[in-house]
Amino acid sequence: MTFKPSYFKADLFKVLSNPVRIQILDALRLGEQSVGYIAEWLEIEASAVSQQLAVLRSRNLVTSRKQGNYVFYSVRDPALFKVLDAALEVFNNHLVDVRDALEQLE
């Protein structure tokens, strides 16, 4: 079986296609966080956060550490934030193009 980077990229973008997962990753920019903290930060149920963290963990994007009754999560590879930042830059560029097109219509 040959490893193909394009398949890895496609799977990564599939995992990142869920807005809650992206919000969770953004919460983890601050460093290691508990499920409870992330749920409070996102204002959603802890069970929903746990479900999405399980997906991220299954793709090796986050790691977990148990301490007492709490589970703490962190991003496995901080380069993931570069991917998210690049997507935000593309989005912002798109908004600039839309704004310019609307201004030309006026």
WOBEL-V945002 format. One record per residue. N is the residue number from 0. SS is DSSP state (H for helix, E for strand, L for the rest). OMEGA is omega in whole degrees, 0 to 359 (NA if undefined). Layout:
BEGIN
n:ss:omega
N:SS:OMEGA
N:SS:OMEGA
END
This chain:
BEGIN
n:ss:omega
0:L:181
1:L:177
2:L:180
3:L:179
4:H:181
5:H:177
6:H:177
7:H:180
8:H:180
9:H:179
10:H:178
11:H:180
12:H:175
13:H:178
14:H:181
15:L:182
16:L:180
17:L:183
18:H:180
19:H:178
20:H:178
21:H:178
22:H:177
23:H:179
24:H:177
25:H:176
26:H:181
27:H:173
28:H:182
29:H:182
30:L:182
31:L:183
32:E:176
33:E:177
34:H:180
35:H:179
36:H:181
37:H:180
38:H:179
39:H:181
40:H:182
41:H:183
42:L:175
43:L:182
44:L:178
45:H:180
46:H:178
47:H:177
48:H:180
49:H:180
50:H:181
51:H:176
52:H:178
53:H:177
54:H:180
55:H:179
56:H:181
57:H:178
58:L:178
59:L:178
60:L:176
61:E:174
62:E:180
63:E:178
64:E:180
65:E:176
66:E:184
67:L:179
68:L:185
69:E:173
70:E:180
71:E:182
72:E:174
73:E:179
74:E:182
75:L:183
76:L:181
77:L:176
78:H:177
79:H:179
80:H:177
81:H:178
82:H:180
83:H:179
84:H:178
85:H:178
86:H:178
87:H:178
88:H:177
89:H:178
90:H:180
91:H:177
92:H:178
93:H:179
94:H:178
95:H:179
96:H:179
97:H:179
98:H:179
99:H:179
100:H:178
101:H:179
102:H:179
103:H:179
104:H:184
105:L:NA
END
